[in-house]
Amino acid sequence: MASFRDLSIKHKLTLLSVLASGSALILACGVFVAYDAQTFRDAMVKTISTDAKMVGYNSAAAILFGEPQSATETLTALSAEADILSAGIYTRDGKLFASYLRDSQTPSAKSALPVLEGMQPDDHRFEGDHLDLSRQVIFGGEVIGIVAIRADLTTLQTRQARYIGIAFAVLLISTVGSIFVSLWFQRGISQPILKLAATARSVSRVKDFSIRARADSRDEVGLLVETFNEMLDRIQLQNKELQRAHDELEQRVIERTLQLEAANKELEAFSYSVSHDLRAPLRSIDGFSQALFEDYADKLDAQGRDDLQRVRAASQRMAQLIDDLLELSRVTRSQINRQTVDLSALARTIAAELHNSEPERQVEFAVAEGLSASCDPRLLRIVLENLLRNAWKFTGNHQRARIEFGRSHSNGQSAYFVRDDGAGFDMAYADKLFGAFQRLHAMTEFNGTGIGLATVQRIIRRHGGQVWAEGQVEQGATFYFTL
């Protein structure tokens, strides 16, 4: 079946035409041969039955007077029938009275006398290559004997063989003829389809949608060709529109790139200005405040010294804000250099630095083993430093604390997390966590600039991931991120 599907439509039409005509011819020939055989048998039974009745009529007197010689002479008249092999006249009690054998010199099973056993009076049966028939001999309304005749079926077999040969020859001639006729007529069906297929291959190969197929008729094939051409028209129009949109998009990309480059240059200039022009006044404020505190501390009262310390703290805090903003700007503009990073080792290194900064604190760090990722090592260090330092900071009011770094699964994706059991936060304000300068705790409670989590979010987004947090007040917080 698969090989038939792979044939060309030309060969399919030819094959179907030959099969249809051949099947019809075979069926017709089969019915004709079977009908002829049945008709010949019926005619043969009728003819032999007439012969049997004639023999019975002519031999009735011989049976009554017990003259088998006369009955035998009557049977000898059957020699005129070439198909009769043998015949016998039997008495009413089934005894053989007279017989006739055509091949008496070379008797055979086929030419033996017909057997009455198993046959009904006035019955016949076909046995392979011969016919056995019996008819009653009636005289005066009484059965006085039986005539049995065996006829040869060679004539029927020869006739059937001849008809089968004729049917085969007719079938062969008709098949050859139907092939030529189908090849002639199928051109009108297959040629337009083959031309359409060739056009489709040409369009697919050279990607030229201006090529068109030619419709040679107004039938279904012609309608298919017209529809195909209309489809090519739409594709050609769409390609032109896509090309125009592509050209416009390239132009817009060029313009946006130039604008972005200009914006980056302005941002770099602004960063340089912030880094140099703003730092210098802050250093002066802090430096002169320190000098004033050292040189004139004895001339200032407690309120004056406290105010001076506040000036210094404010200038230092502003310097820290400037540093954090510059760091956020560098994170946004820096190029990502991905490589395989051992996140477990990086987390342990940061944990050791935190312990060294405040060795008196009792904080347990639990870092999962074997955590690695494809990321920028410098940027991921900034992420883990911010998250782990936040956890360290917000557990500062607890005598004992636990900070954990590990990996879990969220929505079928691996997510890394930093979990602590510190101050936590109210989930109603979770959307403010990652905004610049957004703080959920007072400066007097926990210090910081509110830039760290915004930096974390930008780094994670640049890695194609997401960051989110879960927490409860005084029950800790968990920060998740994906890469």
N, C-alpha and C positions, 0 to 999 in steps of 0.2 A: 504493500500500500504506500509505503514511503517512497519507493522508486517511481510509482505512478505520479505522486505529487510533484516529483522533481522533473518530470517530463515537460517539454515545451507545450504550449497550448496547441500548436500545430499537430504535434504527435498525439496529444490527448484527443483532439477532435477526430483524427483519422482512426485511432484505436477504438474510440467509442462508436463510430459509424460502422466499422467492420464488425465489432462485437454485436451491435444491435441487429444488423442485417444477417450475420452468421447465425445468431441465436434464433431469429425468426425462421430462417431457412432450415436449420436443424430440426426445430420443432415441427415444421410443416412436413419435412421428409419423414421424420419419425412417425407422425400421425398417418401419413400416406402408406408407409410400409406396413404399419400395424393394421390399418384398415384393409389393405389388400390381402394380407395373410389371413385375417379373419373371414373375409369374403370368400377367399379360395377354399378355406376349410369348410365353410357352410355349403358351398357348391359341391365340394367333393363328397361330403356326407350325403347330400341329396342325391348325387349321381350313384354312389355305391348303394344307398338305400333302395333306389329304383332297381338296380341290378339284382339286389337280394330278393326283392319282391317278385321279379320276373322269374328268378331261379326257383323260388318257393312255389310259384303258381305252376311252372312247367314240371316240377318234380313231385307234385302232390299225389298223382296217381301211382308213381313208382313207389312212394312211401307206403301207400295203402296196400299195394299188391306185393310189397317186399321185393322189388326189383332194383337193387343197388346199381346194376350195370347201366340201367336207363338213367338213373339219377346222376351217375358219373358223367355220362355223355352230355347231360344238361349242364353240369358244371364246367365241362370242357369249353363250352361256348364263351366262358369268361376270358378265355385267352385273347379275345379281341380287345379287351381292356388292358392297356399296357401297365397301368398302375396297380392292378390286382395281383398280389403275390400268391395268395392261397385262399381256398374256400372249403367249407365243409357243411354237409347236411347231417343233422342229428335228429334222432327220434325224440318222441315226446319225453322219454325218461332220460335223455342226455347221452345216449350211446351214438357213436359215430356210424352213420349209415353210408355216406359216400364222401369222397374228398377230391380236391384238386390242388396240385402244386405246380407253379410255373417253373421253378427250377428243381424239378424232380431228380435231375442228375447230380446236382450239387446243392443239396438242401443246407439251410443255415437257420440260425435262430430267428433271423428276420423273416425268412420265407416259410417258417413253420406254420402249422394250422393255427388259426385263432383259438384263444382259450376262452371258454364260456364261463369259467369259474370267476365269481365276483361281478359278473355282468347281469343286469336285469334284462328281461325280455324286451325286444325292440330298443336296444341301448347301443351306444357307441362310446369309444374312448380313444384318445390319442396317446400313444406310448412311444415317446422319443422320436424314432424315425419311421413309424408306421401307424395305421389306423385300424382298429378292430371294431367291427359292426355286426350286430345280430338282429335278425328279424324273424318273427314267428310265421310258420306255415299253417294257414287256416283253411280247413275244408269243411263245408257244411256247418259253419259256425263253431267248429271245434279246432283246437290246436293239435296238430298231428306231428309237428316237428319244428326244427329251428334251422335257419340258414345263417351261417357265420362267414364273414369275408374279412380278409386282411389286405389292406391297400398300402402301397409304398408312398412315403411323403417326400421322396427325392425331388419330384417335380416342384413341390412347394418350396423346398430348401433352395433349389436352383433358382427359382423365381425370386425368392427373397434376396439371395446373394446378388442377383443381377440388378434388382431394384436398389439395393444398398450401394452397389458400385455406381449406378447411375446417379443416386443422390449425392454420393461423395464427389463425383465429377462435377455435378451441378454446383455443389457447395464450393469446391475449389475454384471453379470458373467465376462464380458469383463473388467470392471473396476477393479475387484478383480484380474483378471489375469494380467492386465497391471501393477498393483501395484507390483505384485511379479516379473514380467519380468523386470520392471524398476529398482526395488531394486537389481536384479541380475546383470543387465548390467551397472548400474550407478556406481558400485564399481570401475570399470576401470577408471572412470572419477573423481569421488569425492574422492576416497581414496588417490591418490597422492596429491591432493590439501589439503586434511585434514592433511596429514602427513607434508606437507610444512608449513601449518599454525601452527601445533604443534611445528615444529622446530623453526619457527620465535618467538613463545611465549617463548620457552625455552631460545633462545638467548637473548631475551629482559629481561627475568627474572634474569638469572644468569650472564648476561654480558660476556658470554664466546663466542667469535667470532671464536673459532676453531671448533665449531659444524658445521656439514654439513648435508644437506638434500640428500636423495638418489633418483636418477632419475630411474624410472621403465619403461619408454617408451621414444620414440624418437619423440613424437608429440609435440603440442604446450605446453602441461603441462610439458613435459620433458625439453623443451627449457626454460620454466619459472624456473624450479628447477636449471638448469645449470646456468642461469643468476643470480639467488639468491645466489648460491654458489660463483660465481665470485665476487659479491658484498661483501660477507663476507670476501673473500680473500683480497679485497682492503681495507676494513675497518680494518682488522687485521693488514695489513701492515702499514696503516696510524697510528693506535694506537701505534705500535712499534716505528715508527718514532717520534710520539708526545711524547712518554715516554722518548725516548732518548734525544729529544730536551728539555723536562722538566728537566731531570737530568742535562744536560749541563747548562741550565739556572740557576738551583739552585746553581750549582758550581760557575757560574759567579757571581751570586748575593752574594754568600759568599765571593768571592774574592773582589768584589766591596765594600762590607760592610767593610771588613778589611781595604781596601784602604781608604775608607771614614773616618773610625775611626782614621786611622793614620793621614789623612789630618786634621781632626778636632783637634787632639792633637797638631799637628804642628801649627794650627791656634790659638789654645788656648795659646800655648807657645809664639807665635808671639804677640798676644794681651797682654799677661803679660809683654813681653819685651817692647812693645810700651808704655804700661801704666806706667811702672816703669822706664825703662832705658832711655826713651826719655823725660819723664816729668821732671826728675831731672835736666838735663842740661838746659832745658827751664826755669825751676823755678830759676835756678842760674843766667841765662842771665837776666831774668826779675828783679830778686832781686838785683843783682849788678848794673843793669842799674838804678834802682830806687834809690839805695844808692848813686851812682855816681851823679845822678841828684840833690839829696837833699844836699849832702856834698860839691859838687864842682860847683853848679849852678852859683855862683858869679864869678867863674874863667873861665867859658865858655861863648863864645859869643852866639849870637842868632842862628847862623848856627849850632854850636855844640849842643846847647840844642835841636834844632829841629831834628838833627840826632839821638840824644839819645832817643828822644820820638819815632822816627821811629823804632829804635831797639826794644824798649819795645812793640810797636804795632805789629811788625812782630812776636815777640816771643809769644805774647798773641794770635795772629791769628793762629799760628802754634799749640798752645795748644788746641785751639778750633777745629781745623781740626782733631787733634788726638782724641778728645772726640767724634766728629761726626763719625769718622771711627770706633771707638770702638762700638758706638751705632749701626751703620750699621751692624757690625759683630755680635752683640748680637741678633739683629732682625732676621738675617739669620739663626742663630743656635738655637734660643729659641723655646721651644715647645708651640704649640697653645692650649690654654684652652678656649674652646668655652662656652659661656653662653649668655643669653639674656641681651643686654645692651641698656639703654635708651640714644640714641645718641643725642636727643634734650637737655636733662639735661647736658650731657657732653659738648656739644657745648656752652651752656649758661655759664657753669663754666669757660671754657677757655676764653670766651668773657669778663667775669667779670675780670679775671686776666689781660687781655690786657688793659682794661679800667683803672685798678688800676696802671698799669705800666706807663701809660701816660694819666693822667686824663685831661690834657688840650686839648686833641684832641677831635674833634666833629665827632664821627663815630657812625653811626646807625647800630646795629646788628638786623637782622631779622631772627629768628630761628623758623622753622616750628615745630608745636606741634605734639607729638605722634610718633616721629620717633624712631624705635627700630630695632635691628638686632641681629642675632646669631653670635657672634664674640668673639675674645679675648679682654677684656676690656682694658688691658694695652697697647696692640699694637694699638687698634683703637684710644686710646687717643693720641698716638704718631702721627697717621695719621692726626687727626683733629687739633692737635697743629701745625703741620707743615703747613697745608693748611690755617688755620685761621691766623697764624702768618705771612705767606706770604702775605695774603690779607691785613693784617694790615700794613705790611711793604710797600707794593707797592701802598698803598693809602696815604702814608705819605706826598706826595707833594700836596695833595688836601686839601683845607680848610675844606670842608665837604666831608664825604665819607659814603658809604653804603656797608655793607657786609652781605650776605645772605647765610643761610644754609637750604637746603630743599631736596626734592625728586622729581624726574621726571621719565619718562619712555623712554627707548631707546631700539629699536628693540624688543619690547615686554617684556623687563626686567626692573625692578626697578633700578634706578641709583640715588645715593646721589650726591649732588653737593655743592660746595662752590663758590659763585660768588661775585666779587667786581667790582667797577667802577674806578679802579686805572690806573696804567701805562700800563697794558696789555702787549702784545708781538706780534711779527710778526709771522703769522702762517707758514711762510716758514721755520722757525726754530723750529717748534713744536716737531720734532723728537729728539731734543737735550735736551728737558726739564728734562727728567727723567734719564739722565746719570750722574754718579758721577763727581763732579767738573765742570759740565757744567753750564755756566752762560750766560744769554742773556743781562745783564745790567752790567755796570762798577761798580767796588768796590766804586768809589767815589760817585756814584749815589745811590746805595743800597748795604748795607753790606750783608755778608753771605758767606758760604763756598761752596755752590753748592752740598751739601750732602742730604738736607732735602727731595727733591722730589724723589731722588733715594731710600731713606729709605721708603717713602710712597709707591712707586711702588713695592718694595719687600714685604712689609706687605700685600698689596692688593693681590698680586699673591699668597702668602702663604694661603690666604683665598679663593683661587679659583676664584678671580674676575679680573677685568680690571680697568685701570685708564687712562684717557686721558684728554686733555685740549683744550679749544677753546678761542680765544681772538683776539683783535685788538689793535693796538698801541693807547694809551691814551683813550681807550674806555672800559678798564677793561678786566678781564679774568674770565673764569668759568672752574673749575676742577671737573670732574665727576669720580665717582668710584662705582663699583658694588662689591657685596660680594656673 
